[in-house]
Amino acid sequence: MNQASPPSLQTASRFDYVRIPKHLVPCPACGGKSFQTLCRTDRYLMGVETSRCAHCGLVMTNPMPTDEALGEFYKKHYRKYYRKLERPDVSYIQRYALHRRAIYTVKFLAAQGLLGHENGQGAGTRVLDVGCGEGSILREIRLQKEKCQAYGVEVYEPFARFTEEYAGCPTYRDLRDVPRSPGELFDLVILSHVLEHILEPVDFLKQLAELLRPGGKIFIDVPDVCRYHWLADLHLAHVYHFSPRTLAAVCRAADLEVAASETHHPPKLPGCVRMVAGKKNEVKSPQTAWPQGEDQERQAALRISRMHRWARFFSFGFRLTMAAYEWSWTVIAQLPSKRRHRSLMRMPVEPWAQAGGK
């Protein structure tokens, strides 16, 4: 007798979250297995279930899509839902203010002394941006610290090729391709709006720690769950929702110590948490107090629960709102912007292959 095969994302013409394989997972920060369900809907009304660990308070998607299912989503559907773009260009960078965010981020990294001496050009400093996207941060690092050795990791091929052109940096397509010999380790690994996408954040951070030179640091920037206020903050691509306290807990679970952290407001993004972490016993004065505590996290959990109740009654209106939002960005993308393009490209970066890159 023929058995019905499970639904496959590979044959689906339209993404159906309800049908993809999922499983319950323990909390990566504390190993807890008891969760409070906060919400059963999301930005695209797919049915993503958001839960909170009853022990440590980490907010996450649970049940969690399997690694294979989420990988297939990123490969075939992600760009259809998020920013609706197959290959970046300068208008994309301008539209989402990615160049402004890059300047903002690099200014912080330099102030923290993570790009070499403040008055120097970063000679000998090796930087790896994991999930570098279109390469705006790498490009800004090379403009401000021209002697930094900057590298990227980007799994999506069109974005990786654009990074090599735009930032002038060698870009690996997989973290496993990054060399690990002692002379090729890094002083700084950047995770800018990446960790919230990772299914196993603790293991991922441990892998990145292996790429650090002695005294090297990992810079992490993620959305701040304590500043969530509407349903659009919840969606499939973000499987974890961190606060300063729970992000620090995940770092500790990965045998890292927090050197510095703060909440902040990047250009054209909601409130975020950024954190600098290093290996245990390599951070002189680990941070142990956080700008937001459990009370703010409980208030955020209550707001998320209310989102679910409101979405049940106003799902049609919410769909119209999101459709109008997406349409407005489509119209903006078609507006002429040659003048703005020239302003972004007026400072050319030397191609990495001609600058001694591998």
For each residue, the residues with C-beta under 8 A, 3 or more apart:
1:
2:
3:
4:
5: 8
6: 21
7: 12 16 19 20
8: 5 11 12
9: 12 15 20 69 72 73 76 77
10: 72 76
11: 8
12: 7 8 9 15 16 19
13:
14:
15: 9 12 46 73 76 77 80 81
16: 7 12 19 20
17: 20 46 47 48 65 236
18: 46 47
19: 7 12 16
20: 7 9 16 17 65 66 69 73
21: 6 65 66 68 69
22: 63 64 65 66 69
23: 63 64 66
24: 33 62 63 64
25: 28 62 63 64
26: 31 32 33
27: 30 31 32 33 35 53 55 56 58 60
28: 25 58 200 201 202 240 250 253
29: 53 56 58 202 246 249 250 253
30: 27 53 55 56 58 249 253
31: 26 27
32: 26 27 35 53 54 55 56
33: 24 26 27
34: 53 54 55
35: 27 32 51 52 53 54 62
36: 51 52 54 301
37: 40 49 50 51
38: 50 51 52 59 301 304 305 308
39: 42 49 50 234 304 305 307 308 311
40: 37 47 48 49 50 308
41: 45 46 47 48 231 234 307 308 311 312 315
42: 39 45 46 47 48 50 231 234 235 236
43: 231 232 233 234 235 322
44: 81 235 236 322
45: 41 42 311 315 318 319
46: 15 17 18 41 42 236
47: 17 18 40 41 42
48: 17 40 41 42 61 234 235 236
49: 37 39 40 61 62 63
50: 37 38 39 40 42 59 60 61 62 234 241 304
51: 35 36 37 38 59 60 61 62
52: 35 36 38 57 58 59 60 301
53: 27 29 30 32 34 35 56 57 58 59 60
54: 32 34 35 36
55: 27 30 32 34
56: 27 29 30 32 53 246 249
57: 52 53 243 245 246 294 297 298 301
58: 27 28 29 30 52 53 240 242 246 249 250
59: 38 50 51 52 53 225 240 241 242 243 246 297 300 301 304
60: 27 50 51 52 53 64 239 240 241
61: 48 49 50 51 64 65 236 238 239 240
62: 24 25 35 49 50 51
63: 22 23 24 25 49
64: 22 23 24 25 60 61 199 239
65: 17 20 21 22 61 69 70 73 199 236 239
66: 20 21 22 23 69 70
67: 70 71 199
68: 21 71 72
69: 9 20 21 22 65 66 72 73
70: 65 66 67 73 74 199 239
71: 67 68 74 75
72: 9 10 68 69 75 76 77
73: 9 15 20 65 69 70 76 77 78 236
74: 70 71 77 78 155 156
75: 71 72 78
76: 9 10 15 72 73
77: 9 15 72 73 74 80 81
78: 73 74 75 81 82 237
79: 82 83 84 85 86
80: 15 77 84
81: 15 44 77 78 84 235 236 237
82: 78 79 237
83: 79 92 96 329
84: 79 80 81 326 329 330
85: 79 88 92
86: 79 158
87: 158 159 162
88: 85 92 93 133 134 158 159 162 166
89: 92 93 162
90: 93 94 340 341 344 345
91: 94 95 333 337 340 341
92: 83 85 88 89 95 96 98 134 333
93: 88 89 90 96 98 99 134 136 344
94: 90 91 97 99 337 340 341 344
95: 91 92 329 332 333
96: 83 92 93 268
97: 94 100 101 267 268
98: 92 93 101 102 133 134 136
99: 93 94 102 103 136 140 344
100: 97 103 104 267 268
101: 97 98 104 105 136 266 267 268 269
102: 98 99 105 106 136 137 139 140
103: 99 100 106 107 140
104: 100 101 107 108 266 267
105: 101 102 108 109 137 140 192 221 266
106: 102 103 109 110 115 137 140 141 144
107: 103 104 110 111
108: 104 105 111 112 274
109: 105 106 112 114 115 141 188 190 219
110: 106 107 113 114 115 118 144 145
111: 107 108 118
112: 108 109 260 276
113: 110 116 117 118
114: 109 110 187 188 217 219 276
115: 106 109 110 122 125 127 141 144 145 148 188
116: 113 120 121 122 123 124 125 145 147 148 187
117: 113 120
118: 110 111 113
119:
120: 116 117 123 145 147
121: 116 145 146 147 148
122: 115 116 125 141 145 146 147 148
123: 116 120 147
124: 116 147 149
125: 115 116 122 145 147 148 149 187 188
126: 148 149 151 184 185 186 187 188 213
127: 115 138 141 148 149 150 151 186 187 188 189 190
128: 151 152 153 178 186 188 189 190 211
129: 132 135 137 138 150 151 152 153 189 190 192
130: 152 153 175 189 190 191 194 208
131: 153 154 155 191 192 193 194 197
132: 129 135 137 138 152 153 154 159 163 167 169 171 190
133: 88 98 136 154 159 163
134: 88 92 93 98 159 162 163 166
135: 129 132 138 139 152 154 159 162 163 164 166 167 169 171
136: 93 98 99 101 102 133 139 140 166 167
137: 102 105 106 129 132 140 141 190 192
138: 127 129 132 135 141 142 150 151 152 163 167 169
139: 102 135 136 142 143 166 167 168 169 349
140: 99 102 103 105 106 136 137 143 144
141: 106 109 115 122 127 137 138 144 145 148 150
142: 138 139 145 146 148 150 167 168 169 349
143: 139 140 146 347 349
144: 106 110 115 140 141
145: 110 115 116 120 121 122 125 141 142 148
146: 121 122 142 143
147: 116 120 121 122 123 124 125
148: 115 116 121 122 125 126 127 141 142 145
149: 124 125 126 127
150: 127 129 138 141 142 167 169
151: 126 127 128 129 138 169 170 171 172 178 186
152: 128 129 130 132 135 138 160 163 167 169 170 171 172
153: 128 129 130 131 132 171 172 173 174 175 177 178
154: 131 132 133 135 159 160 163 171 172 173
155: 74 131 160 173 174
156: 74 159 160
157: 160 161 173
158: 86 87 88 161 162
159: 87 88 132 133 134 135 154 156 162 163
160: 152 154 155 156 157 163 164 171 173
161: 157 158 164 165 171
162: 87 88 89 134 135 158 159 165 166
163: 132 133 134 135 138 152 154 159 160 166 167 169 171
164: 135 160 161 167 168 169 170 171 351 352
165: 161 162 168 351
166: 88 134 135 136 139 162 163 349
167: 132 135 136 138 139 142 150 152 163 164 349
168: 139 142 164 165 349 350 351 352 355 357
169: 132 135 138 139 142 150 151 152 163 164 352 357
170: 151 152 164 352 357 358
171: 132 135 151 152 153 154 160 161 163 164
172: 151 152 153 154 175 177 178
173: 153 154 155 157 160 177
174: 153 155 177
175: 130 153 172 178 207
176:
177: 153 172 173 174
178: 128 151 153 172 175 211
179: 184
180: 184 185 210 211
181: 184 185
182: 185
183:
184: 126 179 180 181
185: 126 180 181 182 211 212 213 216
186: 126 127 128 151 189 211 212 213 216
187: 114 116 125 126 127 212 213 215 216 217
188: 109 114 115 125 126 127 128 216 217 218 219
189: 127 128 129 130 186 208 211 212 216 217 218 219
190: 109 127 128 129 130 132 137 219
191: 130 131 194 195 208 218 219 220 221
192: 105 129 131 137 219 221
193: 131 196 221 222 223 272
194: 130 131 191 197 198
195: 191 198 201 204 205 220 222 240 242 247 250
196: 193 222 223 238 239 240 241 242
197: 131 194 237 238 239
198: 194 195 201 204 239 240
199: 64 65 67 70 239
200: 28 203 204
201: 28 195 198 204 205 240 250 254
202: 28 29 205 206 250 253 254
203: 200 206 207 254
204: 195 198 200 201 207 208
205: 195 201 202 208 209 218 250 251 254 256 277
206: 202 203 209 210 254 255
207: 175 203 204 210 211
208: 130 189 191 204 205 211 212 218
209: 205 206 212 218 254 255 256 279
210: 180 206 207
211: 128 178 180 185 186 189 207 208 216
212: 185 186 187 189 208 209 216 217 218 278 279
213: 126 185 186 187 216
214: 282
215: 187 278 282
216: 185 186 187 188 189 211 212 213 278 279
217: 114 187 188 189 212 259 276 277 278
218: 188 189 191 205 208 209 212 256 276 277 278
219: 109 114 188 189 190 191 192 274 275 276
220: 191 195 247 251 273 274 275 276 277
221: 105 191 192 193 266 272 273 274 275
222: 193 195 196 240 242 247 272 273 274
223: 193 196 227 228 233 238 241 242 269 270 271 272 273
224: 227 228 242 243 244 263 270 271 272 273 292
225: 59 228 241 242 243 246 297 300
226: 243 263 271 292 296 297 299 300
227: 223 224 263 270 271 300
228: 223 224 225 233 234 241 270 300 303 304
229: 233 303
230: 233 307
231: 41 42 43 234 307 310 311 318
232: 43 235 322
233: 43 223 228 229 230 241 270
234: 39 41 42 43 48 50 228 231 238 241 304 307
235: 42 43 44 48 81 232 238
236: 17 42 44 46 48 61 65 73 81 239
237: 78 81 82 197
238: 61 196 197 223 234 235 241
239: 60 61 64 65 70 196 197 198 199 236
240: 28 58 59 60 61 195 196 198 201 222
241: 50 59 60 196 223 225 228 233 234 238
242: 58 59 195 196 222 223 224 225 246 247 250 273
243: 57 59 224 225 226 246 247 273 290 292 296 297 300
244: 224 247 248 261 263 273 275 290 291 292
245: 57 248 249 290 292 293 294 297
246: 29 56 57 58 59 225 242 243 249 250 297
247: 195 220 222 242 243 244 250 251 261 273 275
248: 244 245 251 252 258 261 275 287 290
249: 29 30 56 58 245 246 252 253
250: 28 29 58 195 201 202 205 242 246 247 253 254
251: 205 220 247 248 254 256 257 258 275 277
252: 248 249 255 256 257
253: 28 29 30 202 249 250
254: 201 202 203 205 206 209 250 251
255: 206 209 252 279 280
256: 205 209 218 251 252 277 278 279 280
257: 251 252 277 278 279 280 282 283 286
258: 248 251 261 275 276 277 283 286 287 288
259: 217 276 277 278 283 284 285 286 287
260: 112 275 276 287
261: 244 247 248 258 273 274 275 276 287 290 291
262: 273 274 291
263: 224 226 227 244 271 272 273 291 292
264: 271 272 273 274
265: 269 270 271 272
266: 101 104 105 221 269 272
267: 97 100 101 104
268: 96 97 100 101
269: 101 223 265 266 272
270: 223 224 227 228 233 265
271: 223 224 226 227 263 264 265
272: 193 221 222 223 224 263 264 265 266 269
273: 220 221 222 223 224 242 243 244 247 261 262 263 264
274: 108 219 220 221 222 261 262 264
275: 219 220 221 244 247 248 251 258 260 261
276: 112 114 217 218 219 220 258 259 260 261
277: 205 217 218 220 251 256 257 258 259 283
278: 212 215 216 217 218 256 257 259 282 283
279: 209 212 216 255 256 257 282 283
280: 255 256 257 283
281:
282: 214 215 257 278 279
283: 257 258 259 277 278 279 280 286
284: 259
285: 259
286: 257 258 259 283
287: 248 258 259 260 261 290
288: 258
289:
290: 243 244 245 248 261 287 293
291: 244 261 262 263
292: 224 226 243 244 245 263 296 297
293: 245 290 296 297
294: 57 245 297 298
295: 298 299
296: 226 243 292 293 299 300
297: 57 59 225 226 243 245 246 292 293 294 300 301
298: 57 294 295 301 302
299: 226 295 296 302 303
300: 59 225 226 227 228 243 296 297 303 304
301: 36 38 52 57 59 297 298 304 305
302: 298 299 305 306
303: 228 229 299 300 306 307
304: 38 39 50 59 228 234 300 301 307 308
305: 38 39 301 302 308 309
306: 302 303 309 310
307: 39 41 230 231 234 303 304 310 311
308: 38 39 40 41 304 305 311 312
309: 305 306 312 313
310: 231 306 307 313 314
311: 39 41 45 231 307 308 314 315 318
312: 41 308 309 315
313: 309 310
314: 310 311 317 318
315: 41 45 311 312 318 319
316: 319 320
317: 314 320 321
318: 45 231 311 314 315 321 322
319: 45 315 316 322 323
320: 316 317 323 324
321: 317 318 324 325
322: 43 44 232 318 319 325 326
323: 319 320 326 327
324: 320 321 327 328
325: 321 322 328 329
326: 84 322 323 329 330
327: 323 324 330 331
328: 324 325 331 332
329: 83 84 95 325 326 332 333
330: 84 326 327 333 334
331: 327 328 334 335
332: 95 328 329 335
333: 91 92 95 329 330
334: 330 331
335: 331 332
336:
337: 91 94 340 341
338: 341 342
339: 342 343
340: 90 91 94 337 343 344
341: 90 91 94 337 338 344 345
342: 338 339 345 346
343: 339 340 346
344: 90 93 94 99 340 341
345: 90 341 342 348
346: 342 343
347: 143
348: 345
349: 139 142 143 166 167 168
350: 168 354 355
351: 164 165 168 354 355
352: 164 168 169 170 355 356 357
353: 357
354: 350 351
355: 168 350 351 352
356: 352
357: 168 169 170 352 353
358: 170
